[in-house]
Amino acid sequence: MIKMVCSIAFAGLMVSGCTSQKSTSPEEAQYQRVMTAAHSCAEEVREKTIALVANGAPTRTRWTTANYVTKDSAGKEQSRSVEYRTSTILDNGSEGSAWKKCMQDDDALVPELTFTR
């Protein structure tokens, strides 16, 4: 009986230990928020562009990435990517402006984002 209780208690500890969530650092939480917004904004630009092209509007689009650059505790740069989409019909001469406006509206256009051509 004691062996059975100990086995059940041990199994319970294993399950609770395996299912507990690890805490996320504030830096990681911000990156996750920016990455989610970037994906959503890239999809918004894509969907709006498709709708305009379906009505006969000519455009060029580019799906690429923007860099999310931070420094680690030792001061070394760490770079990760997030989705970035341009559309000439939506950007009105300023490449990426529709995506950037969406990111700004989501409070996710942060200084850590850098863009390359």
C-alpha positions in Angstrom: 0.0 0.0 0.0 2.8 2.5 0.9 4.6 1.5 -2.2 1.5 2.3 -4.3 1.0 5.7 -2.5 4.6 6.6 -3.1 4.3 5.6 -6.8 1.2 7.7 -7.2 2.9 10.7 -5.5 6.0 10.3 -7.6 3.9 10.1 -10.8 2.0 13.3 -9.7 5.3 15.1 -9.1 6.6 14.1 -12.5 3.4 15.2 -14.3 3.3 18.6 -12.5 7.0 19.1 -13.2 6.7 18.3 -16.8 3.6 20.5 -17.4 4.8 23.6 -15.5 5.6 26.5 -17.8 9.0 28.1 -17.9 9.0 31.8 -17.3 9.6 34.0 -20.3 12.1 36.9 -20.0 10.8 40.4 -20.8 13.1 40.5 -23.8 11.7 37.2 -25.2 8.1 38.3 -24.5 8.7 41.5 -26.5 10.3 39.6 -29.4 7.3 37.2 -29.4 4.9 40.1 -29.4 6.7 41.8 -32.3 7.0 38.6 -34.3 3.3 37.9 -33.9 2.4 41.5 -35.0 4.9 41.3 -37.9 3.2 38.1 -39.2 -0.2 39.6 -38.8 0.8 42.8 -40.6 2.5 40.9 -43.4 -0.8 38.9 -43.9 -2.8 42.1 -43.9 -0.6 43.6 -46.6 -0.9 40.4 -48.6 -4.7 40.2 -48.3 -5.2 43.9 -49.2 -2.9 43.6 -52.2 -4.7 40.5 -53.5 -8.0 42.3 -53.3 -6.6 45.3 -55.2 -4.9 43.1 -57.8 -8.2 41.2 -58.3 -9.7 44.5 -59.3 -7.1 45.0 -62.0 -4.6 47.2 -60.1 -0.9 46.5 -61.0 1.6 46.0 -58.2 4.8 44.5 -57.1 5.2 42.8 -53.8 8.1 41.5 -51.8 8.0 39.1 -48.9 11.1 39.2 -46.9 12.3 39.6 -43.3 13.3 42.5 -41.1 16.0 42.0 -38.5 15.2 42.2 -34.8 18.6 43.1 -33.2 19.3 43.1 -29.5 22.4 42.7 -27.3 23.0 39.9 -24.9 24.3 40.4 -21.4 27.9 40.3 -22.7 27.1 43.1 -25.2 27.2 40.8 -28.2 24.6 41.5 -30.9 21.9 38.9 -31.4 19.8 39.0 -34.5 16.5 37.3 -35.3 14.1 37.7 -38.1 10.4 38.7 -38.4 8.2 38.7 -41.5 8.1 41.9 -43.6 6.1 42.5 -46.7 6.0 45.4 -49.2 3.4 46.2 -51.8 3.9 49.1 -54.3 0.2 49.7 -54.5 -0.2 50.1 -50.7 3.2 51.7 -50.0 2.6 54.8 -52.2 6.3 55.3 -53.0 7.7 54.6 -49.5 8.7 50.9 -49.5 7.2 49.0 -46.6 5.1 51.9 -45.3 1.8 49.9 -45.2 3.5 47.1 -43.1 5.2 49.7 -40.9 1.9 51.6 -40.3 0.3 48.3 -39.3 3.1 47.6 -36.9 2.9 51.1 -35.5 -0.9 50.7 -35.0 -0.1 47.5 -33.1 2.6 49.3 -31.0 5.1 46.9 -32.4 7.3 49.1 -34.6 10.2 49.0 -32.1 13.8 50.4 -32.4 15.2 46.9 -32.5 13.8 46.4 -36.0 16.3 47.0 -38.8 15.6 46.8 -42.6 18.0 45.8 -45.4 17.3 46.1 -49.0 
